[in-house]
Amino acid sequence: MSNATPASASHYPAATVKEKIERHTLSVLVDNEPGVLARVIGLFSGRGYNIDSLTVSETEHEKHLSRITIVTSGTPMVIEQIRHQLERLVQIRRVVDLTDSAMPGIERELAMVKVRGKGENRVEALRLADAFRARVIDAGTESFIFEITGASEKIESFINLMLPLGLVEVSRTGVVAISRGPEGM
Amino acid sequence: MTKEMTGAEMVIQALLDQGVEYIFGYPGGAVLPIYDAMFQQDKLKHILVRHEQGAVHAAEGYARTTGKVGCVLVTSGPGATNAVTGLTDALMDSIPLVCITGQVPTHLIGNDAFQECDTVGITRPCTKHNYLVKSVNDLPRVLHEAFHIAANGRPGPVVIDIPKDVQFATGTYLGPKAVPMKSYRPKVKGDLDKIKAAIDMLANAKRPIIYSGGGIINSGREASHLLREFARLTGFPVTSTLMGLGAYPAADPQWLGMLGMHGTYEANWTMHDCDVMLCIGARFDDRITGRIDAFSPGSRKIHVDIDASSINKNVKVDLGIVGDCAHVLEDMIRIWRAEARQPNKQALATWWKQIDKWRSRNSLAYRQSNETIKPQYAIERLYALTRDRDVYITTEVGQHQMWAAQFFKFEEPNRWMTSGGLGTMGYGLPASIGVQLAHPKSLVIDIAGEASVLMTMQEMSTAAQYRLPIKIFILNNQYMGMVRQWQELLHGGRYSESYTAALPDFVKLAEAYRGYGIRCDKPGDLDHAIKEMIDVDKPVIFDCMVDQAENCFPMIPSGKAHNEMLLGDVAGDIAKAIDERGKVLV
């Protein structure tokens, strides 16, 4: 680190703890009220936590509940902090770490992929889409839009394959996740 | 109770229903309906401050000394932004507050209207929770919820932003009992299995320590009693953070003094060498731990905190118990008694012998002078001459604050009000106003520095208006002392902008505010001058001219562990100390 402060020149203790970085998916049940998303995002930016992906939508209309799925990375101590810091927010009902539990949750993502091309590239794109079970949701003489769902890695590899075939742009939902087994959150 | 009334009337009614006696505030366009409703009643007393920051600090002082929720009322825009420092201060020190801010009418929100600001946006990170109330129908619920959230769990400030049209609108008021709290119910009872495990660890400890903090004060007087009882039961040594002073009596032989950066030698060494640490109502702040990887390396740690996010945040502990201090201590005492536990007396005797050795270093010693007043001496005399009084102390932030913490001895909780987490210069004067209102007959002293106190000096005018005989005891060294100390120790003695070249005449300033001014610059005159200060039934500014070069010791230098403290007597001659230690520090 080039910007490291010599320990003796600051009146704050130096960063000393070095642990492995882990990637966790958290499912957060919140009251669907104004400001709740801003509070969650503000918590992450204010305390220097990472957001790799975040999705949010109302899931139980009558109970006025929304579910936020956050993919984050940090040391085990930081992940535990994130969970407790989230639980501390008044509008948050429950936080479940879907990566930590004995039965890890299922994660899916949806992407729309626009590919432009003619001739051989076009055929190749369609062939690969078929292999990935991506659906064509818009087609023109010069372009396709594919819809693909799956784990993030699958979407990642599909996009990489489309790159040389005329990838124009991608829109992704981010990860949604749910726990396995009969129990709800 | 249900009744038709305007939003503004609901605010007053809800405050009264919540038992609010004083509200600290400053009027403005967006809160005029509330001020109008206030005008038409005489139960709720309003204290008019001179700046909104002062209103929040005064409410903090009031809350800290009474254990009740402090209340603030300010207008939109600048009223709200001026309150932000106080709100952040209250969040960091877990002080329960409800702050009502006016807002421009709902149809103008987002239009950059006159005195508009995004109050909920600005205060989101500096409050425990906040609300923008867009309908008068939500107002009664929000008002009562705010008090519940401010006071329960880990306390903190709550902001309610009320647009002016909502204050004018009419709706149905509901009393506190008619409003159910839907989701916020913090856990107060600790997990019994874990408490039993803690008792096991403590009973088998050879070198134990109790490290307590502001959570004991927040938990209420009962927690202080229980802490004392548990300490008596076990015979364990007790130390505390800055925020926890008074929870354990300073006169007790088991008391080690404050720990941390400017804590005593014995407290820090006991922390460093202990084998079992009971941290209760404290949060392993960086002022306490110093270097994390060298913090109490050989100990197993128990952490009791009502806020689960405090556990394992800075220091990884062996046993975390989520719960309220009083509840957990009660269970611990009950289990200790029921199982007829005994501490390891032999090991404890050896441990105390070691602690007494550390104590004998007399780490708070300083070199007395006949010519200039040493700041430590000034606090010692202030303490000695007010011992038989009912005294409450607030402070500003800096060297004087640390000296006050070291040399003023507290026997009871709620008598020490200081800005610990945020370290807000200018806290003490307005806080003393809140404290004096809560205890009109008591002696309330703001131990101040001349730089800090100038940040909120305008509140002298508030003290004068309400005839509050607060005493502002300024340790005047003409420097921002703690800044100067760090510049001396870490930046080669280059005193960049830390000297105040044009200070006001504090005696005349006191008189200008219709108060009473005293100046003292000779050790021999000090006692007489302090007595005079106590006897004056007016706000007093005491300008105590002290040694300009004095540093605050003991001190854990940056990047060091508890067992590497710098002592005052080692560094009595500061130039020499820098020579010896300079290589490490500079």
Interface residues (C-beta under 8 A of the other chain):
Chain A: A7 S8 A9 S10 H11 Y12 P13 A14 T16 V17 D31 P34 G35 A38 R39 G42 G46 M77 E80 Q81 H84 Q85 E87 R88 L89 V90 Q91 R93
Chain B: V120 G121 R124 P125 K128 H129 N130 L132 I149 R154 S183 Y184 D286 T289 G290 R291 I292 D293 D307 A308 S309 I311 N312 K313 K316 W486 L490 P557 S558 G559 V584 L585 V586
